[in-house]
Amino acid sequence: MPFDRRHFLHASTAVLSLCASAPGWAQAWPSRPIRLISPYAAGGASDILTRVLGDFLARRLGQSVVVENKPGAGTRIANEFVAKAPPDGYTLLHAAAPIAIGEALYKGLPYDASKSFASIGSTAIAPLFLVVNAEAPYRTLAEFIAHVGKKPEGATLGSPGVGSAPHLTAELLLRAANVRGIVVQYRGDAPAYTELLAGRIDATLTAISTAIPHIQAGKLRVLGVANEERTPLYPQALTLREQGLADVVGYGWYGMLAPAGTPPGIVARMNAELNAAVADPDIRQKAQAAGLQLRGGRPEEFSTFMEAETRKWARIIEVANITVE
């Protein structure tokens, strides 16, 4: 779902048409500050992108966009807050991948990811790279699979947390490669890379930003990326698809949502501004520095994508018997 300039022009035309026929209240929006809710704590890649987008949107909309961090519970705190907010365009969510994963992982959620929100559009993905110790005897994905396939205990893959996109993508990789293995859970990417550098695990399938210094120092090696296509973040990395694992596609992702019932005119205006932000070279540079690859597109594309993600990871959660406390 990469950014398409035609989609941006289409959305812009739609906004002009809607504004021309919209009632007075829609033309007046926004008349006060907008709250942009982040499901993560300050300082991480998601928060960086949220604040960069907030600054851009504030300039375009002529109103302050106040970023509020509501971390915890696998993004469920922020998701519920926005799901129950008034659908007036003044409370928005910079959603993350766990909103789709959580539909299968948690029971009794106080919201429905497909019904409680109005889709605005995709903003970015966080590509996941298969990274190994540079001293390991394998230099390609095929060699890695052959090597771990001979180990009695199978492969050990590091993950930054149970039920995360890296965890589920690692489970998908093991099954697609038809090898035994275990996904070892750590509290974030950095501890997993510490274990990988020490040779205590075989690989990680996580974001690359933490690993870059070790890769540049020749201590870690990238075997591939789990994107549909190669990523500008590290273009020399072949996709796992190119290397024979056609079904292994997975990454962290982000997108903008509003409470269900938000007026279509506001959604269309926000989508157009979001696509303008995604096309901005300065925002692109800042996103890439944080390990993110920008995306854009129409609201319905993001909605369809979220539904597909929910179905895809629900199957993996069931097959791998993944549970959380």
C-alpha positions as CSV (number, residue, x, y, z in Angstrom):
1,M,0.0,0.0,0.0
2,P,2.7,2.5,-1.0
3,F,2.0,6.2,-1.4
4,D,0.4,7.0,-4.8
5,R,0.3,10.6,-6.0
6,R,-2.9,9.8,-7.9
7,H,-4.6,8.8,-4.6
8,F,-3.4,12.1,-3.1
9,L,-4.9,14.1,-6.0
10,H,-8.1,12.1,-5.9
11,A,-8.4,12.7,-2.2
12,S,-7.7,16.5,-2.6
13,T,-10.5,16.7,-5.2
14,A,-12.9,14.9,-2.9
15,V,-12.1,17.3,-0.1
16,L,-12.8,20.3,-2.3
17,S,-16.1,18.8,-3.4
18,L,-17.1,18.0,0.2
19,C,-16.2,21.4,1.5
20,A,-18.2,23.1,-1.2
21,S,-21.3,21.3,-0.2
22,A,-20.7,20.7,3.5
23,P,-22.7,22.4,6.2
24,G,-21.3,25.3,8.2
25,W,-20.0,23.2,11.0
26,A,-17.8,21.2,8.6
27,Q,-16.4,24.3,7.0
28,A,-15.5,25.6,10.5
29,W,-13.6,22.5,11.5
30,P,-11.1,22.6,13.1
31,S,-12.0,25.6,15.4
32,R,-10.0,24.4,18.4
33,P,-7.0,22.2,19.1
34,I,-7.0,18.5,18.0
35,R,-5.8,15.7,20.3
36,L,-3.6,13.1,18.6
37,I,-3.3,10.1,20.8
38,S,-0.2,7.9,20.7
39,P,-0.4,4.4,22.1
40,Y,3.2,4.4,23.1
41,A,5.5,6.2,25.5
42,A,7.4,9.3,24.5
43,G,10.8,8.8,22.8
44,G,10.3,5.8,20.5
45,A,9.9,5.6,16.7
46,S,6.1,5.8,16.9
47,D,6.2,8.8,19.1
48,I,8.7,10.6,16.9
49,L,6.6,10.1,13.8
50,T,3.4,11.1,15.7
51,R,4.9,14.4,16.8
52,V,6.4,15.1,13.3
53,L,2.9,14.4,11.8
54,G,1.3,16.5,14.4
55,D,3.5,19.5,13.7
56,F,2.8,19.2,10.0
57,L,-1.0,18.9,10.4
58,A,-1.1,21.9,12.8
59,R,0.5,24.1,10.1
60,R,-1.9,22.8,7.5
61,L,-5.0,22.9,9.6
62,G,-4.3,26.2,11.3
63,Q,-4.9,24.7,14.8
64,S,-2.7,23.1,17.4
65,V,-2.4,19.3,17.3
66,V,-1.6,18.2,20.8
67,V,0.1,14.8,21.0
68,E,-1.0,12.8,24.1
69,N,0.9,9.6,25.0
70,K,-1.4,6.9,26.5
71,P,0.9,3.8,26.6
72,G,0.3,0.4,28.1
73,A,-1.7,-2.8,27.7
74,G,-0.5,-3.5,24.2
75,T,-2.0,-0.2,22.9
76,R,-5.4,-1.0,24.3
77,I,-5.6,2.0,26.6
78,A,-5.1,4.5,23.8
79,N,-7.4,2.5,21.5
80,E,-10.3,2.4,24.0
81,F,-9.8,6.1,24.8
82,V,-10.3,7.1,21.1
83,A,-13.0,4.6,20.4
84,K,-15.1,6.2,23.2
85,A,-14.3,9.8,22.3
86,P,-16.9,12.1,20.6
87,P,-16.8,11.6,16.8
88,D,-16.2,15.2,16.1
89,G,-12.7,15.2,14.6
90,Y,-11.0,16.5,17.7
91,T,-9.7,13.2,19.0
92,L,-7.6,11.1,16.7
93,L,-5.5,7.9,17.1
94,H,-2.2,7.2,15.6
95,A,-2.9,3.5,15.7
96,A,-0.3,0.7,15.6
97,A,-0.2,-3.0,14.6
98,P,-1.3,-4.4,18.0
99,I,-4.8,-3.0,17.4
100,A,-5.3,-5.7,14.8
101,I,-3.4,-8.4,16.6
102,G,-5.3,-7.8,19.8
103,E,-8.6,-8.8,18.3
104,A,-7.4,-12.4,18.4
105,L,-5.0,-12.1,21.4
106,Y,-7.4,-10.6,24.0
107,K,-10.9,-11.5,25.0
108,G,-13.6,-9.0,25.9
109,L,-12.1,-5.9,24.3
110,P,-14.1,-2.8,25.0
111,Y,-13.9,-1.8,21.3
112,D,-14.0,-3.5,17.9
113,A,-11.1,-2.6,15.6
114,S,-13.3,-2.9,12.5
115,K,-16.4,-1.1,13.9
116,S,-15.3,1.4,16.6
117,F,-13.2,3.5,14.3
118,A,-13.3,5.5,11.1
119,S,-10.2,4.8,8.9
120,I,-8.3,7.9,7.8
121,G,-5.2,6.4,6.3
122,S,-1.9,4.5,6.6
123,T,1.2,6.5,7.7
124,A,4.2,4.1,7.9
125,I,5.5,0.6,8.4
126,A,8.5,-0.6,10.5
127,P,10.1,-3.3,8.3
128,L,11.4,-6.4,10.1
129,F,14.8,-7.7,9.2
130,L,16.2,-11.2,9.7
131,V,19.6,-10.4,11.4
132,V,22.2,-12.9,12.5
133,N,25.7,-12.8,14.1
134,A,28.3,-12.0,11.5
135,E,30.4,-14.9,12.7
136,A,27.7,-17.5,12.0
137,P,28.4,-20.0,9.3
138,Y,25.4,-19.0,7.2
139,R,25.3,-16.0,4.8
140,T,21.9,-16.6,3.1
141,L,18.4,-17.4,4.2
142,A,18.7,-20.9,2.6
143,E,21.9,-21.6,4.5
144,F,20.3,-20.3,7.7
145,I,17.3,-22.7,7.3
146,A,19.6,-25.6,6.5
147,H,21.8,-24.9,9.5
148,V,19.0,-24.5,12.1
149,G,17.1,-27.4,10.6
150,K,19.9,-29.8,11.7
151,K,20.0,-28.5,15.3
152,P,18.2,-30.9,17.7
153,E,16.5,-27.9,19.4
154,G,15.9,-26.1,16.1
155,A,16.2,-22.3,15.7
156,T,16.1,-19.7,18.4
157,L,14.7,-16.3,17.3
158,G,14.7,-13.2,19.4
159,S,11.5,-11.1,19.7
160,P,10.8,-7.8,21.5
161,G,7.6,-9.1,23.2
162,V,4.8,-11.7,23.2
163,G,2.2,-11.0,20.6
164,S,4.2,-8.3,18.8
165,A,4.4,-8.1,15.1
166,P,8.1,-9.4,15.2
167,H,6.9,-12.3,17.4
168,L,4.1,-13.3,15.0
169,T,6.3,-12.9,11.9
170,A,9.0,-15.1,13.5
171,E,6.4,-17.8,14.1
172,L,5.3,-17.4,10.5
173,L,8.9,-17.8,9.3
174,L,9.4,-21.0,11.3
175,R,6.3,-22.6,9.8
176,A,7.0,-21.4,6.3
177,A,10.5,-22.7,6.5
178,N,9.3,-26.0,8.0
179,V,11.8,-25.9,10.8
180,R,11.5,-26.4,14.6
181,G,12.3,-23.5,16.8
182,I,11.4,-21.2,19.6
183,V,10.8,-17.5,19.7
184,V,12.5,-16.1,22.8
185,Q,10.9,-13.0,24.3
186,Y,12.8,-10.0,25.4
187,R,11.8,-6.5,26.7
188,G,12.5,-4.7,23.4
189,D,15.0,-4.9,20.5
190,A,18.1,-4.0,22.4
191,P,18.2,-7.0,24.8
192,A,17.6,-9.3,21.8
193,Y,20.6,-7.9,20.0
194,T,22.7,-8.2,23.1
195,E,21.9,-11.9,23.1
196,L,22.5,-12.2,19.4
197,L,25.9,-10.5,19.7
198,A,26.8,-13.0,22.5
199,G,25.9,-15.9,20.3
200,R,23.1,-17.1,22.6
201,I,20.4,-17.0,20.0
202,D,20.5,-17.7,16.2
203,A,18.7,-14.6,14.9
204,T,16.3,-11.8,15.4
205,L,13.5,-10.7,13.2
206,T,13.0,-7.1,14.3
207,A,13.4,-3.5,13.4
208,I,16.9,-2.6,12.1
209,S,17.5,0.8,13.7
210,T,19.1,-0.7,16.9
211,A,21.2,-3.1,14.9
212,I,22.6,-0.6,12.4
213,P,25.8,0.3,14.4
214,H,26.6,-3.4,14.9
215,I,26.0,-4.1,11.2
216,Q,28.2,-1.3,10.2
217,A,30.9,-2.6,12.6
218,G,30.7,-6.0,10.9
219,K,29.3,-7.8,14.0
220,L,25.9,-8.5,12.7
221,R,24.6,-9.5,9.2
222,V,21.3,-9.0,7.5
223,L,19.8,-12.0,5.7
224,G,16.6,-10.5,4.5
225,V,13.5,-8.3,5.1
226,A,9.9,-9.4,5.6
227,N,8.4,-6.8,3.3
228,E,6.4,-7.3,0.1
229,E,9.2,-5.3,-1.7
230,R,12.7,-4.2,-0.8
231,T,12.8,-1.2,1.5
232,P,14.7,2.1,1.1
233,L,15.8,1.7,4.8
234,Y,18.2,-1.0,3.8
235,P,17.8,-1.6,0.0
236,Q,20.6,-4.2,-0.2
237,A,18.5,-6.7,1.8
238,L,16.5,-9.2,-0.3
239,T,13.0,-9.8,0.7
240,L,12.2,-13.2,2.2
241,R,9.8,-13.6,-0.7
242,E,12.6,-13.3,-3.1
243,Q,14.4,-16.0,-1.3
244,G,11.7,-18.6,-1.5
245,L,9.4,-17.8,1.5
246,A,6.5,-16.2,-0.4
247,D,4.1,-16.1,2.5
248,V,6.5,-14.5,5.0
249,V,5.4,-10.9,5.1
250,G,5.1,-9.0,8.3
251,Y,6.1,-5.7,9.9
252,G,5.0,-3.1,12.4
253,W,2.7,-0.5,11.0
254,Y,1.0,2.8,11.9
255,G,-2.1,4.6,10.6
256,M,-4.6,7.3,11.6
257,L,-8.0,6.5,12.9
258,A,-10.9,8.5,14.3
259,P,-13.9,7.4,16.4
260,A,-16.6,5.7,14.3
261,G,-19.2,8.2,13.1
262,T,-16.7,11.0,12.4
263,P,-18.2,13.1,9.6
264,P,-17.0,12.0,6.1
265,G,-15.9,15.5,5.3
266,I,-13.4,15.6,8.2
267,V,-12.1,12.1,7.3
268,A,-11.5,13.2,3.7
269,R,-9.8,16.4,4.7
270,M,-7.5,14.5,7.2
271,N,-6.7,11.9,4.6
272,A,-5.6,14.5,2.1
273,E,-3.4,16.2,4.7
274,L,-2.0,12.9,5.8
275,N,-1.0,12.0,2.2
276,A,0.5,15.5,1.9
277,A,2.6,14.7,5.0
278,V,3.7,11.3,3.6
279,A,4.9,13.0,0.4
280,D,6.9,15.7,2.3
281,P,10.7,15.1,1.9
282,D,11.5,16.4,5.4
283,I,9.0,14.1,7.1
284,R,10.3,11.2,5.0
285,Q,13.9,11.9,6.1
286,K,12.9,12.0,9.8
287,A,10.8,8.8,9.5
288,Q,13.7,6.9,7.9
289,A,16.0,8.1,10.6
290,A,13.6,6.5,13.1
291,G,13.6,3.2,11.1
292,L,10.2,3.8,9.5
293,Q,9.1,3.6,5.9
294,L,6.2,6.0,5.0
295,R,3.0,4.9,3.4
296,G,-0.2,6.7,2.4
297,G,-3.4,5.9,0.5
298,R,-7.1,6.1,0.8
299,P,-9.2,5.5,4.0
300,E,-10.8,2.3,2.5
301,E,-7.3,0.9,1.6
302,F,-6.2,1.2,5.2
303,S,-9.4,-0.3,6.5
304,T,-9.1,-3.3,4.2
305,F,-5.4,-3.7,5.2
306,M,-6.3,-3.7,8.9
307,E,-9.0,-6.3,8.4
308,A,-6.5,-8.5,6.4
309,E,-4.0,-8.1,9.2
310,T,-6.5,-9.2,11.8
311,R,-7.4,-12.4,9.9
312,K,-3.7,-13.2,9.1
313,W,-2.4,-12.9,12.6
314,A,-5.5,-14.6,14.2
315,R,-4.5,-17.8,12.2
316,I,-0.9,-17.6,13.4
317,I,-2.0,-17.0,17.0
318,E,-4.2,-20.1,16.9
319,V,-1.7,-22.4,15.2
320,A,1.2,-21.3,17.5
321,N,-1.1,-21.4,20.5
322,I,0.0,-17.9,21.6
323,T,-1.5,-16.6,24.8
324,V,-0.9,-13.6,27.0
325,E,-1.6,-13.1,30.7
